[in-house]
Amino acid sequence: MISRAEIDELSPGDKMALLDDIWESLAKGVAALEPSEEEKRLLEQRNREIENDPAATVSLEEFKRRLRQAR
């Protein structure tokens, strides 16, 4: 397992790559996870915020572009 100290030593790009690996690993078991009621409320709130101000968001493509640029 990687320690917090080791994570702190990583470059921002390496940290993002690590996050990507972690998300991919989590995605394998995501079907078995059910969000809690609090998480459901938070997701509903965020969806309302996006619907009320769509200009405050970026497309997935733009997000990925920014991520690649940060690496």
Buried (B, 14 or more C-beta within 10 A) or exposed (E): EEEEEEEEEEEEEEBBBBEEEEEEEEEEEEEEEEEEEEEEEEEEEEEEEEEEEEEEEEEEEEEEEEBEEEE
